């Protein structure tokens, strides 16, 4: 398989992720209300310090609500622009700085998710590692640093799966949404679904550890088999969990509602299976070249 074909996979993953983030911000406004209106958060404390307003006055002031709305929509437009630049990268390469601005926007988004609802659960921040890295992989793959770029991908997807595993295995409170995906998606009883999630969480940890092994360290035949087996675990499980975001809440009579509310969650998670697929394609190409 040609490098350019593999690069197109990264293009699709980055575009899908940016498109999903655009819709999340433009239609649903992201997590920023939770950050701004947290009574114990630094934003409210800073606003009160410089304006002298009471908490009630801040909450009742529509100016701040408009700030949150315009900030979120503006960031969404940046994500859309970045996605289009990725899609037509060869023609719009001079606008590459917009992609870097969008990457900063992603970090703000992840921080918002952490601070808004998930205090001290840093797994919620780091689980987005593969989403964050995919535009960087796209812009750099095909140059002279391919081995380093692929290892970046390995580290990023490792961090994503380990972070997910912290929730699935119960280190952090096991999200009800995770159990719902197992119950609705596979028709399991709740107790068995939660037990299976714990097992999957530990598989995520093993996946994360194995994916940290560089290609050139895979000398042993059986280690290669284990590496590729877990790589395919990541591809399949990443795809299933991404698709479940649309499939689980889906109702035929509410198709358009599901489309606007849930499809972007699938697009955002496209890197969760496309990054391990990218690693596998590079691995396969490397083996075919040796042959």
Backbone as CSV, one residue per row, in Angstrom:
resi,resn,N_x,N_y,N_z,CA_x,CA_y,CA_z,C_x,C_y,C_z
1,UNK,0.846,-1.203,0.000,0.000,0.000,0.000,0.879,1.250,0.000
2,UNK,0.543,2.205,-0.844,1.334,3.423,-0.961,1.173,4.310,0.274
3,UNK,2.234,5.075,0.548,2.193,5.999,1.678,1.048,7.004,1.539
4,UNK,0.806,7.442,0.309,-0.236,8.440,0.090,-1.610,7.900,0.456
5,UNK,-1.841,6.610,0.187,-3.116,5.987,0.563,-3.277,5.952,2.075
6,UNK,-2.186,5.608,2.776,-2.218,5.587,4.247,-2.443,6.997,4.784
7,UNK,-1.821,7.977,4.133,-1.986,9.372,4.557,-3.439,9.820,4.396
8,UNK,-4.121,9.317,3.373,-5.535,9.658,3.188,-6.383,9.160,4.364
9,UNK,-6.006,8.022,4.942,-6.707,7.524,6.125,-6.608,8.533,7.266
10,UNK,-5.424,9.081,7.467,-5.229,10.100,8.507,-6.008,11.366,8.171
11,UNK,-6.074,11.701,6.894,-6.850,12.869,6.454,-8.325,12.703,6.843
12,UNK,-8.881,11.529,6.548,-10.287,11.254,6.855,-10.522,11.306,8.362
13,UNK,-9.600,10.711,9.138,-9.744,10.686,10.595,-9.717,12.101,11.179
14,UNK,-8.767,12.920,10.698,-8.642,14.287,11.211,-9.846,15.132,10.808
15,UNK,-10.278,14.995,9.562,-11.448,15.753,9.097,-12.695,15.372,9.890
16,UNK,-12.914,14.071,10.081,-14.090,13.605,10.836,-14.072,14.150,12.248
17,UNK,-12.900,14.101,12.886,-12.790,14.593,14.266,-13.092,16.086,14.344
18,UNK,-12.504,16.870,13.449,-12.746,18.314,13.463,-14.209,18.634,13.138
19,UNK,-14.798,17.884,12.205,-16.207,18.105,11.854,-17.108,17.810,13.057
20,UNK,-16.808,16.720,13.760,-17.586,16.388,14.952,-17.458,17.446,16.031
21,UNK,-16.242,17.949,16.235,-16.039,19.009,17.239,-16.741,20.298,16.816
22,UNK,-16.734,20.594,15.519,-17.460,21.778,15.037,-18.934,21.697,15.434
23,UNK,-19.578,20.546,15.143,-21.001,20.419,15.431,-21.259,20.448,16.935
24,UNK,-20.384,19.811,17.701,-20.521,19.823,19.160,-20.525,21.257,19.692
25,UNK,-19.645,22.082,19.153,-19.517,23.456,19.649,-20.564,24.389,19.060
26,UNK,-20.835,24.242,17.763,-21.749,25.176,17.109,-23.203,24.908,17.486
27,UNK,-23.544,23.619,17.638,-24.933,23.262,17.957,-25.176,23.079,19.452
28,UNK,-24.206,22.460,20.152,-24.416,22.096,21.560,-23.545,22.878,22.536
29,UNK,-22.672,23.730,22.013,-21.916,24.704,22.808,-20.842,24.115,23.723
30,UNK,-20.495,22.860,23.549,-19.368,22.311,24.292,-19.582,22.336,25.798
31,UNK,-18.493,22.221,26.571,-18.614,22.116,28.032,-18.435,23.431,28.776
32,UNK,-18.478,24.551,28.065,-17.978,25.801,28.657,-18.925,26.453,29.659
33,UNK,-20.229,26.160,29.545,-21.151,26.658,30.580,-20.768,26.094,31.938
34,UNK,-20.467,24.788,31.952,-20.098,24.141,33.212,-18.839,24.755,33.801
35,UNK,-17.903,25.117,32.922,-16.664,25.737,33.403,-16.939,27.137,33.931
36,UNK,-17.674,27.924,33.134,-17.879,29.327,33.482,-18.740,29.490,34.732
37,UNK,-19.824,28.719,34.821,-20.785,28.920,35.900,-20.543,28.044,37.127
38,UNK,-19.418,27.353,37.177,-19.069,26.607,38.384,-18.807,27.596,39.522
39,UNK,-19.632,27.568,40.586,-19.495,28.581,41.650,-18.157,28.515,42.372
40,UNK,-17.487,27.375,42.300,-16.184,27.238,42.959,-15.022,27.297,41.978
41,UNK,-15.327,27.556,40.711,-14.292,27.571,39.688,-13.543,28.889,39.638
42,UNK,-12.371,28.843,39.000,-11.523,30.035,38.950,-12.118,31.122,38.056
43,UNK,-12.931,30.751,37.053,-13.481,31.753,36.132,-14.439,32.682,36.875
44,UNK,-15.383,32.077,37.612,-16.337,32.882,38.375,-15.613,33.735,39.416
45,UNK,-14.640,33.161,40.093,-13.893,33.914,41.114,-13.159,35.087,40.501
46,UNK,-12.590,34.872,39.290,-11.876,35.954,38.614,-12.839,37.060,38.187
47,UNK,-13.986,36.676,37.617,-14.990,37.660,37.196,-15.469,38.496,38.387
48,UNK,-15.755,37.819,39.481,-16.236,38.533,40.676,-15.163,39.453,41.240
49,UNK,-13.906,39.013,41.123,-12.809,39.825,41.650,-12.669,41.130,40.891
50,UNK,-12.763,41.068,39.553,-12.515,42.278,38.759,-13.769,43.139,38.594
51,UNK,-14.973,42.556,38.772,-16.206,43.343,38.587,-16.874,43.706,39.904
52,UNK,-16.583,42.963,40.955,-17.237,43.203,42.235,-18.672,42.698,42.285
53,UNK,-19.104,41.936,41.260,-20.470,41.416,41.215,-20.638,40.225,42.152
54,UNK,-21.842,40.064,42.653,-22.147,38.882,43.461,-22.366,37.686,42.537
55,UNK,-22.420,36.501,43.126,-22.639,35.291,42.335,-23.982,35.362,41.609
56,UNK,-25.007,35.846,42.300,-26.335,35.972,41.696,-26.320,36.950,40.523
57,UNK,-25.600,38.059,40.695,-25.525,39.060,39.626,-24.824,38.492,38.383
58,UNK,-23.775,37.701,38.598,-23.088,37.071,37.468,-24.020,36.114,36.741
59,UNK,-24.744,35.300,37.527,-25.659,34.326,36.935,-26.792,34.995,36.153
60,UNK,-27.215,36.157,36.582,-28.341,36.841,35.942,-27.920,37.791,34.819
61,UNK,-26.628,37.932,34.625,-26.123,38.857,33.611,-26.011,38.123,32.264
62,UNK,-26.844,38.509,31.326,-26.880,37.831,30.027,-25.617,38.064,29.207
63,UNK,-24.848,39.079,29.562,-23.600,39.334,28.851,-22.679,38.112,28.916
64,UNK,-22.581,37.525,30.099,-21.684,36.375,30.262,-22.203,35.152,29.498
65,UNK,-23.529,35.002,29.475,-24.106,33.898,28.704,-23.762,34.055,27.227
66,UNK,-23.837,35.288,26.727,-23.488,35.541,25.324,-22.006,35.293,25.061
67,UNK,-21.160,35.618,26.027,-19.722,35.355,25.889,-19.480,33.860,25.703
68,UNK,-20.151,33.060,26.542,-19.999,31.605,26.454,-20.484,31.100,25.091
69,UNK,-21.636,31.594,24.651,-22.212,31.152,23.379,-21.300,31.516,22.206
70,UNK,-20.861,32.772,22.159,-20.035,33.217,21.027,-18.656,32.563,21.052
71,UNK,-18.125,32.340,22.255,-16.832,31.656,22.355,-16.938,30.241,21.796
72,UNK,-17.985,29.525,22.197,-18.158,28.146,21.756,-18.396,28.080,20.247
73,UNK,-19.281,28.922,19.734,-19.556,28.919,18.297,-18.326,29.340,17.498
74,UNK,-17.598,30.319,18.011,-16.379,30.764,17.327,-15.340,29.660,17.260
75,UNK,-15.188,28.933,18.380,-14.252,27.810,18.399,-14.715,26.719,17.438
76,UNK,-16.026,26.543,17.357,-16.569,25.572,16.407,-16.214,25.923,14.973
77,UNK,-16.287,27.194,14.636,-15.940,27.636,13.283,-14.452,27.389,13.008
78,UNK,-13.609,27.609,14.022,-12.178,27.302,13.873,-11.983,25.821,13.568
79,UNK,-12.724,24.956,14.278,-12.618,23.511,14.034,-13.072,23.160,12.615
80,UNK,-14.147,23.791,12.160,-14.625,23.538,10.794,-13.579,23.978,9.770
81,UNK,-13.007,25.148,9.987,-11.974,25.642,9.068,-10.777,24.698,9.045
82,UNK,-10.371,24.218,10.221,-9.234,23.295,10.300,-9.548,21.997,9.554
83,UNK,-10.780,21.510,9.711,-11.178,20.291,9.011,-11.127,20.453,7.504
84,UNK,-11.584,21.597,7.012,-11.565,21.849,5.559,-10.135,22.000,5.044
85,UNK,-9.281,22.604,5.852,-7.872,22.739,5.449,-7.216,21.362,5.361
86,UNK,-7.536,20.488,6.312,-7.020,19.118,6.259,-7.534,18.409,5.005
87,UNK,-8.823,18.577,4.721,-9.436,17.897,3.590,-8.812,18.329,2.261
88,UNK,-8.504,19.625,2.153,-7.896,20.157,0.918,-6.491,20.679,1.221
89,UNK,-5.733,19.870,1.925,-4.449,20.311,2.489,-3.458,20.772,1.422
90,UNK,-3.381,20.041,0.316,-2.418,20.385,-0.716,-2.697,21.768,-1.325
91,UNK,-3.969,22.129,-1.416,-4.347,23.434,-1.981,-4.313,24.550,-0.921
92,UNK,-4.496,24.176,0.355,-4.629,25.189,1.417,-3.501,25.118,2.445
93,UNK,-2.368,24.568,2.043,-1.270,24.339,2.987,-0.785,25.620,3.653
94,UNK,-0.911,26.749,2.974,-0.456,28.024,3.550,-1.296,28.422,4.766
95,UNK,-2.489,27.812,4.892,-3.360,28.116,6.038,-3.144,27.151,7.194
96,UNK,-2.049,26.403,7.159,-1.745,25.414,8.194,-1.784,25.981,9.615
97,UNK,-1.391,27.251,9.843,-1.479,27.786,11.211,-2.870,27.675,11.835
98,UNK,-3.921,27.666,11.006,-5.284,27.512,11.547,-5.429,26.153,12.234
99,UNK,-4.764,25.137,11.688,-4.820,23.809,12.307,-4.175,23.857,13.689
100,UNK,-3.072,24.577,13.815,-2.409,24.693,15.122,-3.285,25.451,16.117
101,UNK,-3.999,26.472,15.630,-4.938,27.189,16.506,-6.042,26.232,16.955
102,UNK,-6.500,25.396,16.025,-7.534,24.415,16.365,-7.026,23.406,17.394
103,UNK,-5.756,23.042,17.312,-5.183,22.119,18.297,-5.188,22.748,19.690
104,UNK,-4.895,24.038,19.761,-5.008,24.746,21.051,-6.461,24.727,21.518
105,UNK,-7.388,24.923,20.561,-8.811,24.852,20.890,-9.213,23.499,21.436
106,UNK,-8.628,22.430,20.893,-8.918,21.082,21.403,-8.467,20.949,22.853
107,UNK,-7.290,21.488,23.169,-6.805,21.428,24.548,-7.740,22.185,25.486
108,UNK,-8.257,23.324,25.016,-9.234,24.084,25.816,-10.494,23.246,26.024
109,UNK,-10.913,22.552,24.966,-12.091,21.693,25.057,-11.884,20.568,26.070
110,UNK,-10.726,19.907,26.012,-10.453,18.806,26.938,-10.369,19.319,28.379
111,UNK,-9.787,20.518,28.528,-9.719,21.120,29.860,-11.121,21.441,30.359
112,UNK,-11.972,21.907,29.433,-13.359,22.204,29.813,-14.097,20.972,30.277
113,UNK,-13.886,19.845,29.593,-14.522,18.588,29.998,-14.035,18.160,31.375
114,UNK,-12.732,18.356,31.630,-12.159,17.969,32.922,-12.685,18.854,34.048
115,UNK,-12.618,20.152,33.847,-12.978,21.099,34.906,-14.491,21.210,35.066
116,UNK,-15.220,21.090,33.955,-16.666,21.284,34.020,-17.405,20.212,34.786
117,UNK,-17.021,18.949,34.592,-17.812,17.864,35.192,-16.971,16.760,35.835
118,UNK,-15.668,16.727,35.564,-14.884,15.562,35.957,-13.643,15.958,36.755
119,UNK,-13.837,16.701,37.823,-12.713,17.135,38.644,-11.861,15.948,39.077
120,UNK,-10.564,16.106,38.971,-9.586,15.112,39.436,-9.620,13.810,38.636
121,UNK,-10.458,13.700,37.600,-10.468,12.505,36.758,-9.665,12.815,35.493
122,UNK,-8.350,12.808,35.619,-7.500,13.223,34.511,-7.596,12.290,33.317
123,UNK,-8.160,11.098,33.549,-8.384,10.192,32.431,-9.263,10.814,31.366
124,UNK,-10.207,11.687,31.777,-11.114,12.324,30.821,-10.364,13.299,29.920
125,UNK,-9.238,13.829,30.403,-8.406,14.726,29.602,-7.536,13.921,28.637
126,UNK,-6.867,12.890,29.162,-5.886,12.159,28.362,-6.517,11.154,27.402
127,UNK,-7.807,10.814,27.602,-8.438,9.865,26.677,-8.555,10.431,25.263
128,UNK,-8.374,11.735,25.122,-8.480,12.369,23.806,-7.144,12.424,23.066
129,UNK,-6.127,11.726,23.585,-4.786,11.819,22.998,-4.764,11.462,21.517
130,UNK,-5.477,10.395,21.133,-5.454,9.988,19.723,-6.203,10.979,18.839
131,UNK,-7.220,11.643,19.392,-7.923,12.680,18.626,-6.993,13.873,18.389
132,UNK,-6.267,14.240,19.434,-5.376,15.400,19.340,-4.223,15.147,18.372
133,UNK,-3.692,13.924,18.374,-2.486,13.639,17.596,-2.771,13.455,16.121
134,UNK,-4.015,13.100,15.753,-4.244,12.680,14.363,-3.984,13.795,13.337
135,UNK,-4.308,15.083,13.591,-3.921,16.097,12.595,-2.403,16.246,12.485
136,UNK,-1.705,16.048,13.595,-0.238,16.135,13.591,0.344,14.981,12.785
137,UNK,-0.215,13.783,12.977,0.223,12.633,12.184,0.015,12.901,10.696
138,UNK,-1.155,13.436,10.368,-1.476,13.698,8.955,-0.488,14.671,8.338
139,UNK,-0.168,15.743,9.052,0.700,16.776,8.482,2.147,16.310,8.357
140,UNK,2.545,15.307,9.129,3.956,14.919,9.170,4.266,13.559,8.543
141,UNK,3.252,12.686,8.409,3.534,11.366,7.844,3.890,11.493,6.360
142,UNK,4.897,10.725,5.964,5.368,10.792,4.585,6.669,11.547,4.462
143,UNK,7.110,12.191,5.569,8.407,12.871,5.563,9.493,11.871,5.976
144,UNK,10.647,12.392,6.346,11.779,11.527,6.704,11.667,10.985,8.132
145,UNK,10.646,11.421,8.880,10.559,11.039,10.293,9.449,10.018,10.527
146,UNK,9.206,9.152,9.557,8.050,8.252,9.640,8.078,7.349,10.866
147,UNK,9.250,6.815,11.212,9.328,5.928,12.376,8.910,6.656,13.639
148,UNK,9.369,7.891,13.785,8.999,8.690,14.948,7.502,9.002,14.935
149,UNK,6.961,9.347,13.767,5.536,9.673,13.636,4.674,8.479,14.019
150,UNK,5.059,7.285,13.554,4.288,6.084,13.888,4.352,5.822,15.387
151,UNK,5.504,6.061,15.988,5.595,5.827,17.441,4.760,6.844,18.211
152,UNK,4.687,8.063,17.701,3.760,9.033,18.307,2.337,8.485,18.298
153,UNK,1.974,7.887,17.165,0.634,7.294,17.061,0.460,6.173,18.081
154,UNK,1.489,5.346,18.250,1.416,4.255,19.217,1.238,4.791,20.637
155,UNK,1.996,5.804,20.984,1.905,6.382,22.334,0.527,7.006,22.556
156,UNK,0.039,7.732,21.553,-1.250,8.417,21.690,-2.397,7.431,21.864
157,UNK,-2.442,6.380,21.039,-3.547,5.429,21.158,-3.408,4.615,22.440
158,UNK,-2.181,4.401,22.882,-1.952,3.740,24.167,-2.551,4.559,25.307
159,UNK,-2.291,5.853,25.299,-2.827,6.740,26.339,-4.352,6.771,26.298
160,UNK,-4.917,6.804,25.085,-6.378,6.805,24.938,-7.001,5.565,25.560
161,UNK,-6.464,4.397,25.233,-7.056,3.150,25.730,-6.826,2.972,27.228
162,UNK,-5.662,3.348,27.724,-5.420,3.256,29.168,-6.372,4.181,29.920
163,UNK,-6.595,5.367,29.383,-7.523,6.313,30.025,-8.942,5.769,30.038
164,UNK,-9.371,5.168,28.923,-10.687,4.521,28.887,-10.755,3.383,29.894
165,UNK,-9.647,2.639,29.984,-9.600,1.509,30.899,-9.778,1.919,32.351
166,UNK,-9.314,3.112,32.697,-9.468,3.595,34.076,-10.944,3.713,34.455
167,UNK,-11.775,4.063,33.479,-13.221,4.147,33.722,-13.863,2.769,33.663
168,UNK,-13.527,2.000,32.636,-14.152,0.688,32.452,-13.828,-0.257,33.607
169,UNK,-12.570,-0.219,34.065,-12.139,-1.137,35.121,-12.585,-0.689,36.513
170,UNK,-13.085,0.544,36.623,-13.625,0.995,37.897,-12.675,1.806,38.752
171,UNK,-11.501,2.193,38.205,-10.616,3.078,38.972,-11.333,4.408,39.219
172,UNK,-11.940,4.942,38.155,-12.905,6.027,38.294,-14.294,5.391,38.303
173,UNK,-15.311,6.093,38.809,-16.672,5.521,38.776,-17.048,5.087,37.357
174,UNK,-17.501,3.864,37.241,-17.841,3.303,35.928,-19.054,4.043,35.361
175,UNK,-18.916,4.730,34.239,-20.026,5.531,33.701,-21.230,4.659,33.330
176,UNK,-22.413,5.155,33.643,-23.625,4.433,33.269,-23.746,4.262,31.765
177,UNK,-23.219,5.251,31.025,-23.267,5.167,29.569,-22.483,3.988,29.021
178,UNK,-21.378,3.641,29.697,-20.598,2.481,29.266,-21.440,1.217,29.388
179,UNK,-22.114,1.077,30.552,-22.957,-0.103,30.774,-24.117,-0.133,29.786
180,UNK,-24.710,1.029,29.512,-25.823,1.089,28.558,-25.400,0.598,27.178
181,UNK,-24.178,0.961,26.776,-23.690,0.523,25.468,-23.579,-1.001,25.408
182,UNK,-23.164,-1.605,26.509,-23.049,-3.069,26.551,-24.425,-3.732,26.606
183,UNK,-25.327,-3.136,27.387,-26.663,-3.720,27.553,-27.467,-3.631,26.255
184,UNK,-27.506,-2.438,25.666,-28.288,-2.236,24.446,-27.575,-2.851,23.237
185,UNK,-26.261,-2.638,23.171,-25.515,-3.102,22.014,-25.402,-4.609,21.909
186,UNK,-25.295,-5.287,23.071,-25.071,-6.736,23.049,-26.155,-7.522,23.777
187,UNK,-27.175,-6.830,24.298,-28.278,-7.513,24.969,-27.874,-8.209,26.267
188,UNK,-26.957,-7.612,27.019,-26.457,-8.232,28.244,-27.226,-7.749,29.462
189,UNK,-27.209,-8.552,30.516,-27.726,-8.119,31.814,-26.752,-7.106,32.414
190,UNK,-27.281,-6.197,33.242,-26.438,-5.115,33.751,-25.234,-5.630,34.540
191,UNK,-25.442,-6.595,35.452,-24.331,-7.083,36.269,-23.230,-7.695,35.412
192,UNK,-23.651,-8.494,34.415,-22.659,-9.115,33.530,-21.981,-8.056,32.664
193,UNK,-22.750,-7.049,32.236,-22.190,-5.970,31.418,-21.096,-5.227,32.188
194,UNK,-21.352,-4.951,33.452,-20.365,-4.232,34.267,-19.130,-5.096,34.536
195,UNK,-19.333,-6.401,34.740,-18.202,-7.313,34.914,-17.367,-7.380,33.643
196,UNK,-18.055,-7.463,32.507,-17.352,-7.512,31.226,-16.570,-6.219,30.979
197,UNK,-17.128,-5.091,31.413,-16.424,-3.823,31.266,-15.119,-3.818,32.059
198,UNK,-15.145,-4.415,33.244,-13.927,-4.498,34.049,-12.861,-5.306,33.305
199,UNK,-13.280,-6.428,32.703,-12.346,-7.251,31.923,-11.800,-6.458,30.740
200,UNK,-12.692,-5.743,30.061,-12.271,-4.935,28.913,-11.318,-3.830,29.363
201,UNK,-11.575,-3.264,30.537,-10.677,-2.247,31.079,-9.259,-2.774,31.237
202,UNK,-9.142,-3.999,31.748,-7.806,-4.605,31.900,-7.194,-4.945,30.543
203,UNK,-8.023,-5.328,29.585,-7.515,-5.536,28.221,-6.996,-4.217,27.635
204,UNK,-7.679,-3.125,27.958,-7.213,-1.805,27.514,-5.835,-1.496,28.084
205,UNK,-5.628,-1.852,29.360,-4.319,-1.618,29.979,-3.231,-2.435,29.272
206,UNK,-3.544,-3.705,28.978,-2.575,-4.562,28.292,-2.296,-4.025,26.891
207,UNK,-3.371,-3.639,26.190,-3.224,-3.023,24.861,-2.284,-1.827,24.945
208,UNK,-2.536,-0.951,25.933,-1.725,0.250,26.076,-0.262,-0.062,26.318
209,UNK,0.015,-1.075,27.124,1.403,-1.450,27.410,2.088,-2.021,26.168
210,UNK,1.391,-2.902,25.460,1.983,-3.556,24.283,2.221,-2.565,23.158
211,UNK,1.302,-1.600,22.999,1.457,-0.626,21.909,2.623,0.335,22.139
212,UNK,3.190,0.341,23.333,4.347,1.197,23.597,5.648,0.578,23.093
213,UNK,5.577,-0.673,22.621,6.773,-1.338,22.083,7.030,-0.827,20.670
214,UNK,8.187,-0.243,20.405,8.486,0.230,19.044,8.576,-0.935,18.062
215,UNK,8.331,-0.652,16.782,8.404,-1.681,15.745,9.745,-2.422,15.767
216,UNK,10.837,-1.654,15.883,12.159,-2.275,15.763,12.539,-3.121,16.969
217,UNK,11.702,-3.101,18.022,11.953,-3.947,19.191,11.164,-5.253,19.126
218,UNK,10.347,-5.401,18.076,9.528,-6.607,17.943,10.322,-7.689,17.194
219,UNK,11.287,-8.241,17.875,12.165,-9.247,17.264,11.571,-10.651,17.354
220,UNK,10.935,-10.937,18.490,10.414,-12.271,18.741,9.130,-12.517,17.953
221,UNK,9.005,-13.704,17.348,7.841,-14.037,16.524,6.545,-13.945,17.321
222,UNK,6.556,-14.487,18.547,5.328,-14.509,19.346,4.970,-13.119,19.861
223,UNK,5.973,-12.301,20.098,5.706,-10.915,20.498,5.032,-10.159,19.352
224,UNK,5.456,-10.450,18.130,4.816,-9.838,16.955,3.348,-10.256,16.855
225,UNK,3.092,-11.552,17.104,1.717,-12.062,17.045,0.844,-11.367,18.091
226,UNK,1.369,-11.253,19.307,0.626,-10.588,20.389,0.381,-9.122,20.029
227,UNK,1.403,-8.455,19.480,1.289,-7.036,19.104,0.175,-6.847,18.079
228,UNK,0.192,-7.642,17.016,-0.810,-7.502,15.955,-2.199,-7.893,16.465
229,UNK,-2.276,-8.922,17.307,-3.572,-9.343,17.872,-4.202,-8.210,18.664
230,UNK,-3.409,-7.565,19.515,-3.955,-6.455,20.311,-4.195,-5.220,19.459
231,UNK,-3.424,-5.070,18.401,-3.680,-3.956,17.480,-5.064,-4.108,16.862
232,UNK,-5.413,-5.322,16.469,-6.745,-5.565,15.918,-7.831,-5.472,16.985
233,UNK,-7.488,-5.814,18.215,-8.430,-5.564,19.323,-8.753,-4.068,19.388
234,UNK,-7.715,-3.240,19.279,-7.928,-1.793,19.333,-8.756,-1.282,18.169
235,UNK,-8.499,-1.817,16.967,-9.259,-1.398,15.783,-10.739,-1.744,15.954
236,UNK,-11.010,-2.993,16.331,-12.402,-3.468,16.419,-13.136,-2.817,17.581
237,UNK,-12.497,-2.794,18.754,-13.170,-2.220,19.932,-13.322,-0.708,19.779
238,UNK,-12.335,-0.060,19.174,-12.452,1.378,18.915,-13.603,1.691,17.977
239,UNK,-13.776,0.856,16.937,-14.881,1.038,15.997,-16.227,0.799,16.675
240,UNK,-16.330,-0.284,17.455,-17.599,-0.617,18.113,-18.017,0.469,19.097
241,UNK,-17.074,0.955,19.890,-17.423,1.972,20.894,-17.763,3.310,20.242
242,UNK,-17.124,3.606,19.101,-17.470,4.832,18.373,-18.880,4.727,17.790
243,UNK,-19.177,3.607,17.112,-20.483,3.421,16.494,-21.601,3.335,17.526
244,UNK,-21.271,2.819,18.711,-22.285,2.685,19.771,-22.851,4.034,20.187
245,UNK,-22.074,5.103,20.006,-22.557,6.441,20.382,-23.783,6.838,19.564
246,UNK,-23.901,6.266,18.365,-25.076,6.532,17.534,-26.095,5.403,17.635
247,UNK,-25.597,4.169,17.695,-26.485,3.001,17.662,-27.313,2.869,18.943
248,UNK,-26.676,3.059,20.099,-27.373,2.812,21.380,-28.585,3.722,21.572
249,UNK,-28.475,5.038,21.357,-29.660,5.886,21.553,-30.581,5.949,20.329
250,UNK,-30.243,5.193,19.268,-30.969,5.326,18.005,-32.411,4.830,18.120
251,UNK,-33.324,5.628,17.573,-34.730,5.237,17.413,-35.173,5.653,16.015
252,UNK,-35.787,4.719,15.307,-36.144,4.975,13.908,-37.091,6.157,13.772
253,UNK,-38.003,6.314,14.738,-38.959,7.421,14.654,-38.328,8.763,15.029
254,UNK,-37.101,8.725,15.561,-36.394,9.959,15.927,-35.075,10.073,15.158
255,UNK,-35.102,9.623,13.901,-33.865,9.517,13.131,-33.137,10.855,13.035
256,UNK,-33.846,11.910,12.661,-33.185,13.203,12.479,-32.692,13.783,13.795
257,UNK,-33.437,13.519,14.841,-32.989,13.938,16.164,-31.701,13.217,16.553
258,UNK,-31.666,11.890,16.322,-30.447,11.120,16.601,-29.277,11.616,15.755
259,UNK,-29.586,11.965,14.509,-28.533,12.409,13.601,-27.869,13.684,14.118
260,UNK,-28.674,14.635,14.572,-28.128,15.914,15.038,-27.536,15.828,16.442
261,UNK,-28.042,14.903,17.256,-27.582,14.819,18.641,-26.414,13.861,18.842
262,UNK,-26.318,12.818,18.024,-25.395,11.735,18.336,-24.328,11.446,17.280
263,UNK,-24.580,11.775,16.013,-23.633,11.393,14.971,-22.263,12.030,15.181
264,UNK,-22.249,13.260,15.680,-20.963,13.928,15.886,-20.097,13.192,16.900
265,UNK,-20.737,12.451,17.822,-19.971,11.679,18.808,-19.196,10.549,18.125
266,UNK,-19.760,10.001,17.056,-19.061,8.972,16.271,-17.880,9.605,15.535
267,UNK,-18.128,10.751,14.900,-17.079,11.417,14.128,-15.897,11.805,15.025
268,UNK,-16.194,12.320,16.203,-15.136,12.720,17.141,-14.242,11.541,17.486
269,UNK,-14.852,10.357,17.577,-14.105,9.150,17.997,-13.531,8.352,16.829
270,UNK,-13.616,8.860,15.626,-13.034,8.152,14.474,-11.557,7.812,14.688
271,UNK,-10.750,8.699,15.286,-9.341,8.336,15.507,-9.143,7.135,16.425
272,UNK,-10.132,6.798,17.260,-9.962,5.694,18.198,-9.787,4.350,17.491
273,UNK,-10.323,4.229,16.281,-10.072,3.001,15.519,-9.205,3.251,14.285
274,UNK,-9.184,4.485,13.802,-8.411,4.764,12.593,-6.920,4.930,12.889
275,UNK,-6.569,5.373,14.086,-5.146,5.455,14.439,-4.531,4.061,14.567
276,UNK,-5.163,3.110,15.310,-4.593,1.755,15.295,-4.607,1.115,13.904
277,UNK,-5.615,1.446,13.084,-5.623,0.942,11.707,-4.445,1.510,10.927
278,UNK,-4.145,2.769,11.133,-2.974,3.405,10.521,-1.689,2.669,10.922
279,UNK,-1.560,2.358,12.215,-0.365,1.647,12.695,-0.251,0.285,12.024
280,UNK,-1.390,-0.411,11.901,-1.373,-1.738,11.269,-0.991,-1.639,9.795
281,UNK,-1.521,-0.638,9.097,-1.204,-0.475,7.669,0.275,-0.167,7.464
282,UNK,0.847,0.652,8.348,2.281,0.947,8.257,3.090,-0.318,8.522
283,UNK,2.675,-1.080,9.535,3.332,-2.349,9.852,3.294,-3.294,8.648
284,UNK,2.113,-3.421,8.055,1.935,-4.320,6.907,2.781,-3.856,5.724
285,UNK,2.786,-2.574,5.453,3.582,-2.033,4.351,5.069,-2.304,4.580
286,UNK,5.507,-2.139,5.827,6.920,-2.363,6.156,7.306,-3.829,5.910
287,UNK,6.422,-4.747,6.267,6.684,-6.174,6.063,6.714,-6.529,4.578
288,UNK,5.794,-5.945,3.807,5.748,-6.235,2.368,6.983,-5.704,1.657
289,UNK,7.473,-4.544,2.110,8.685,-3.989,1.495,9.888,-4.895,1.766
290,UNK,9.954,-5.461,2.990,11.052,-6.355,3.343,11.029,-7.627,2.484
291,UNK,9.804,-8.109,2.223,9.649,-9.309,1.400,10.079,-9.021,-0.046
